[in-house]
Amino acid sequence: MIELAVDDLHLTYGDNPVLKGVSMNLKRGEVVSLLGPSGSGKTTLLRAVAGLEKPTQGSIVIGNNKVYDGTPRSEIPACEHSVDGKQKDAVVVGIRRRACRASRALGRGIAGTRKERVTHGLQLLSEEI
């Protein structure tokens, strides 16, 4: 079963397109690496899945929950555990939490070399799988 589906995701910063039609499907327990040169959108993709960035087009589905579908106000707030006082699906919470942690680890929030930040991010993810 697909746990994370990203379809035709686009995101821009001002006039600069960063994500240009990214699509992927991940199954439960799958571990993947996002590789690419600096500025290619790796962290931006993680931040979009985590709800920390708002895409301009496309969709993000986690489990059975469409967390972004390209329409205004369609996204579920980032790393939020409840919506209107109701507990969200545990899959959405778990994936969003892992994406938030990985994004922080790979971003500017943790000091160290790139290798140390990547290693730290992978450790955070493996603790939750």
N, C-alpha and C positions, 0 to 999 in steps of 0.2 A: 504494500500500500504506500502511496506517495504521501509523505509527511510535510514536505515543503515544495510548493510549485510557484515558480516565478515565470511569468509569461509576458514577453515583449515589453519589459520594463525600461522606461526612459526617465532620466532625471537630468535637470540642467541647473547650473549655478549662474544666474543672470543669463548672459548670452552664450555661455560655455556648456555645450552638451557633454555630460560625463558618462551617463549610461545610455547606450543607443540600441535598445531592443534586446536586452539581456533576457535569456530564457534558460531555465533549468528545472529539473525534477529530482528531488532527493528522497530516498526511502529511509525508513526508521533504521537507526544504527549506522547508516552510511557516514563515512568520514571523507571529506573532500578538502582540497587545498585550492585557494584562489591565488593564482600566480599571474604576474604581469609587471610591467615597468611602473615606476612611480607616476602617479597621476592617471592611471588607467581605469580607476573606479572600483578597486577591490574593497576598500574600506567603505566607500559610498554605498556599495551593494549591501554590505553587512548592516550599515546604518539604516538603509531603507527597509530591510527585512525586520530590523529591530523597532522600526517606527520612529527613528530619530531623524530621518529625512523624508520629505514628501515627494514621491515621484510625480511626474507630469503625465504619465501614460502607462498602461499595462495593468497587471494584476499580481497580487501576492496572496497565495492560499496556504494556510498552515493547518494541517489536519483537514477537518471539514469546514473550517472557518475562513471565509474570504476577508482578509484583513486590509486589503486595498484593492479597489476595482476601477480606479481611474476617474471616479466621480468625486466632486467636492464633498468633503467631510465624510468620506467612506472609510477612512483609516481608523483602526483601533489605536487609542493613545499608547505611546511607547511605554513598555515595561509596566503597564498598569495591570493590577491583578483582578480588578473587577470593573464591570461596566454597569451603571445603574444599580449598584449594590449587589449584583449577581456574580458569582464566581465564573470566570471564563474557563473554557476548556483547558485542561491541564497541558495538553500538547502545545497550545498557543503560548501559554505562560512559560513553559519550559524552553521552547525554541526562542522566544523573544528574550528570555533571561540570558540564554547562552549567547545569542547574537549580541546583546548589549555588552556582556562581559568580554567577548572576543573583540568587539569594536573598540572598547576602552583599552584593552591590552595592546592592540595593534596601533592605536592612535597615540596621541601626545600625552595621555594621562599617566603612562608608566615609563620611568626612565630606563635607560639601558640601550644596548645595541639592538639592531633589528632582530638578530638571532635570539637574543634574550626575550624580547617582547613576543616574538612568534612562539617560542617555547612556552612562555608563560600563558599565552592565549590557548595553546593546545592543551596545556595542563588543566586550565579552567574548563575547557570543553569536555575533556575525558573524565573529569570528576562527576559530570552530570549525565553521562551516557550509560 
